Amino acid sequence: MDARTLHDIAATPDPLDRARAASAAMTSLQGQSVELSRIRRGAIIEAQQDGMLQEDIARHLGVSPGRVSQMKKAGGEEPGHKAPTGPLGPQPRVLVQRALPTPPSTRGSKSLYLTEAAQQGLTPDRKMLFVGQEPANEHVAQGLRVEPGDPVIARRKMFWANSVPVRISTSYFRVDVGENTRLDGEGFVLPTLQAAIEDLGHRFDHAVETLTARPATPYEADLLEIPGEWVVQVLRVSHSTEDTPIHALETICAASRHTFSVGQAVGSDQF
């Protein structure tokens, strides 16, 4: 982020708009920091593989040899190391079932997660973390057919089961779809997000779900209390009958606290 961007955020007249802009910038920078940390770590390892001593690397970088060791640890374990298979903290283990695809009756309920978790005998809870515009990351941008970095509307929620954090879920909408509608309003959309989308005149046609397993970012590890663990990222992009990508739902699941049931949903699906 350059000084001009910081100046523009600081000069935003409305305090809530200023806070949202700052939050969006922090989220963007956090993701960039993680990637840069991995790039730096790989460069250090490559230099050592080429025969350069740690002391020489430290001198070139202007840091101590001990700091170089810390940089090597940032960004993940050595290739081939096995990821932890269970939670490392003192939290009691919780196993939540995530159905793929989600049955229409569940997706159309007041809350997909609250309904799904309650059916499994768990005590669910949820909280809205953020509502506002933020730069689209690469996979969300691709799903919504916008350019990476373009503003999108984000609705980010946190979920617990038996008081254990299990998921972070973010609904993304193109600005031309959701701006100045209930989709960019504060709090949970009532009665359902599905109803708000249909009230705007959109009708569901099809959706594509992509599942990815990867190490948790520092932000995700902190919120989910899973240091050193992996997450499963489920990205569902829903399209209207006019083939417009209306809703990109990104769900970050603590991998050790979920089991994924894959089946065939019957009947019409929803956004």
Buried (B, 14 or more C-beta within 10 A) or exposed (E): EEEEEEEEBEEBEEEEEBEBBBBBBEBBEEBEBBEEBBEBBBEBBEBBEEEEEBEBBBEEBEEEEEEBEEBBEBBBEEEEEEBBEEBEEEBEEBEBEBBEBBBBEBBBBEBBBBBBBBEEEBEBBBEEBBBBBBBBBEBBBBBBEBEEEBBBBBBBBBBBBBEBBBBBBBBBBBBEBBEEBBBBEEEBBEEBBBBBBBEBEBEBBEBEBEBEEBBBBBBBBEBBBBEBBBBBBBBBBBBBEEEBBBBBBBBBBBBBBBEBEEEEBEEEBBB
